[in-house]
Amino acid sequence: MTCEILVVFCCIFIKAMDNINELTHQIIGCAMKVHSTLGNGFQEAIYQKALEIEFGLHGLLFEREKHMSIFYNDVLIGARRVDFLWKTALWLS
């Protein structure tokens, strides 16, 4: 790999990581806002609905109740459902 290609790859990777870090920061902020507003004691579904609203207010695009297959060495070993999935490969369950 030439030095120029490596530099371009590193810049793209760092930019992607910056985007993931920013998204993670926003997600955590939304969760903290929901928790500070609602407090303790509600069922999980209540917090999920509040998170949906808060994510929407911050313009965070996500999928809900997403089915995900789990592979190990290209072999399907199971599946699960995640509560929230962002296109940048972050998920929250």
Secondary structure as the mmCIF struct_conf table of DSSP 4:
data_model
#
loop_
_struct_conf.conf_type_id
_struct_conf.id
_struct_conf.beg_label_comp_id
_struct_conf.beg_label_asym_id
_struct_conf.beg_label_seq_id
_struct_conf.end_label_comp_id
_struct_conf.end_label_asym_id
_struct_conf.end_label_seq_id
HELX_RH_AL_P HELX_RH_AL_P1 CYS A 3 LEU A 38
BEND BEND1 ASN A 40 ASN A 40
HELX_RH_AL_P HELX_RH_AL_P2 GLU A 44 LEU A 57
TURN_TY1_P TURN_TY1_P1 HIS A 58 GLY A 59
STRN STRN1 GLU A 63 TYR A 72
TURN_TY1_P TURN_TY1_P2 ASN A 73 ASP A 74
STRN STRN2 VAL A 75 TRP A 86
TURN_TY1_P TURN_TY1_P3 LYS A 87 ALA A 89
STRN STRN3 LEU A 90 LEU A 92
#
